[in-house]
Amino acid sequence: MCSTTQFMVHHIPVVLHGDSSEKLFLYIHGKMGRKEEAARFAEIVCPKGYQVLSMDLPGHGERADEMERFVPWEVVPELRAVCGFAWQRWEKISLYANSIGAYFSLLAYRDAKLEKSLFVSPILDMEKLIRDMMGWAGVTREQLQQAGEIPTAFGETLSWKYLTYAAEKRITKWDSPTAILYAGQDHLTARQTVDDFARQFGCAVTVMENGEHWFHTEEQLSVLDAWLQNET
């Protein structure tokens, strides 16, 4: 097992895996994740000479009481702060991000000089996803604008502020060499969205056709582990 150290970067709980190295992976979890989930990833990459730094995003892990702050205008400054901390201590920084963690990272690190980026089931077009969820809930743009927020039967709260933010902050720059692991049964990000993003930014895409957005079964985790071994 990799050695671990837990500490705070500003007010953000983080865990660092691995022995001293000049190479670091920042690990950004998705919704319902936590910093400790990076341990599985660390077991793969630490023997290859990396350390792994993972953080609890607002509303997750030790910060479960901050769920209202799990929005990009709150999360992005934190990601930049943690990356700033990392650049003071490591020479080569790479990125692993999952689901909405990838979306937050695309916003936060568009100007960062990352060695490589690995995205698993990434959300790449938040505006489209919110519009899709509006369709699932039968909510019109006019209704959302008037109400501001509308809860849905599938557990998400639609937000006019979030929709307009996503529309104004579309991803137009991403220079990091990037590999994507995509699930053919992903219900949040369409295959066309992934293909368009990969074409625009020169990303490599691997597809598990019978995979789901959340890689969690034994078969899915085996595919994920093999992909990580190959990409790192």
PENORKA-V409976 format. One record per run of one state. SS is the DSSP state (h for helix, s for strand, l for the rest). FROM is the first residue (numbers start at 1). LEN is the number of residues. If there is no record, write none. Layout:
ss & from & len
SS & FROM & LEN
SS & FROM & LEN
This chain:
ss & from & len
l & 1 & 3
s & 4 & 6
l & 10 & 2
s & 12 & 6
l & 18 & 5
s & 23 & 6
l & 29 & 6
h & 35 & 14
l & 49 & 1
s & 50 & 6
l & 56 & 5
h & 61 & 9
l & 70 & 2
h & 72 & 16
l & 88 & 4
s & 92 & 7
l & 99 & 1
h & 100 & 9
l & 109 & 8
s & 117 & 4
l & 121 & 5
h & 126 & 12
l & 138 & 3
h & 141 & 7
l & 148 & 1
s & 149 & 3
l & 152 & 5
s & 157 & 3
h & 160 & 9
l & 169 & 9
s & 178 & 6
l & 184 & 7
h & 191 & 11
l & 202 & 2
s & 204 & 5
l & 209 & 9
h & 218 & 14
l & 232 & 1
